[in-house]
Amino acid sequence: MDWLWWAQMAADALLVAAVALLLFRLRGQTGRQGDGQADDLGKFINEAGQLSQEFDRLLAEKSDLVNTTLASLDQRIQAIEAMLDQARQAAQRLERAQSAAAPPAITKAPPPIAASGSANDFRRKVEELHRMGRTAEQIAQATGRPRGEVDLALGLLAGEG
């Protein structure tokens, strides 16, 4: 709180300047008694002291307000960071769930079955790929057969089950 110290120093300097100005004016006045000048000076010093105390009180009040506000902001930041951590954990759980639910990726496509191969070979290959979780489109690409033919084979397999 460096700025508070500087503010206090500026206020004190202002008060000292005001006292010096008052003394200068009092010395320059003629026709006034010394006791009257002393009374005026005493009143001024008293008033300056009261103003200084009031300024110190207000400065302390402002300092407390700033500290309270900072503490409140710190609490809000911690709450937001906690929510952010929860969101990250939820995102990680979701990613794990999605990767567990996704069918395994085809790393190497099996060689296509030649069109001259027997129908039983094709049906066995379709059944095997289907059990591995492959889609009809993936099976068609792996076997080199049209998608309609793969759909027909899958339908026949479903009818047998």
N, C-alpha and C positions, 0 to 999 in steps of 0.2 A: 504494500500500500504506500509506495513512494509518493504518489500524487497527493495523498492526504497530508503527508509531512510538508510538502511544498505549499499546499493550500494554507496550512496552519502558519507557516513562516510568512507567507504573503499577508495574511490577516494581521499577524503581529507587527510586521513592518508598517502596514497601514496605520495601525493604532499608534505606533511610535511617531510616525510622521504627523499624525493629527495632534499628538501631545506637543511636539516641537512647534507646530504651527500656532497652537494656542499660546504657548509660552512667548513666542515671538510677538504675537498680537498684544499680549498682556504687557509686555515691556514697552511696546510702542505707544500704548495709550497714556495720555496725560490727564491729570486732574482726578485720578482715582486713588483711593487710599490703598496702601499695601495690604491691609486686612481684607478688603474687598477682592483684590486680585488673588489673594491666597484662598479665599473662600471659593471663588470661581474655579481656580485651579484644582482645588480639592473635589469640587462637584464633578469637574470634567474627568479627573482621574478615577473617581468612583464610577461614573457612567461608563468610562472606557473599560474598567475592570468587569463591570456587569456585562457589557457587550462581548468581551473576550470569553467570559464564562458561558454565555449563551451560545457563542460560536463553537466553543469546545463541546458543549452538550449536543448541538446539532450535528457536528462532525462525528461524534461518537454514535449518534443515532443513525446517521447515514452509513457509517462503517458496519454497524450491526445489520442494517437492511441489506447491504451488499453481501455480507457473509451469509445471511439467511437465503438470499436469492441464489448464491453460488451453491450452497448445500442442496437446495431444491433442484437445481439444474444437474448436479452430480447424481442425485437419486434418479432423476428421469433418464439420464444417460445410461446408468446401470440397468434400469428396467428395459430400455430399448436394446441394449447389448444382450440381455438375457433372452429377449424375444427373438433377436437375430440368431442367437445360438440355437434356440428351439426350432426356428425355421430351417436352419442348416441341417440339423439332425433329422427333421421330417423329410427334407429333400433327399438326404442320404438313404433313409429307409425306403422312400418311394423309388429311388433308383435301384436299390437292391431288389425290391419287389418286382419292378419291371423287368430287370435282367433275369430274375428267377422265372418269371412267367413267360418270357419270350422263348420261342422255339430256338433250339441251338442253331447257330449260324452254320451255313454250309462252308466248310473250309476247302474241301476238294470235291468237286462234283464227280460222282461215279461215272465211269465211261458209259456213253449211250449204248442202249441195247440196239443191236442191228435190226433193221426191219425184217430181215430174213429169219430172225430168231423165233422160237416157238411162242405161242400165245401164253403157255404156262410160265415161261421164263419172264415174260412181260408182267403177268399178273403177280408172280412172286416178288419181282422187283418193286412193283407199285405198292404191294402190301408191306414190304420191308421199309420203304421210304415213308409210307404213311405212318407206320408205328414209330418212326424216328421223329415224327412231328412236322414233316415237310408239307407244304401246301400243294394243291393240285398244279399250280403254275411251276413250282420248283420241281415237282416230279416230272412234269412234261419236259422241262429243260434237261433234266438228268437222263431221261430215257430217250430223248430225241423224237418223241411221239407228239402228235397234236393234243391240245388241252382237252378237246371233246372226248378223245379216246381214253385219256387218263380219268376224266370224270365218269365215263361209262364203267371203267374198271373199278373205280372206287365205289360206285353205286352197286355193282355186283358183289363187291366185298361186304358192303354194309348189309345187303340182302342175305348173304350167307351167314352173317354173325347173328 
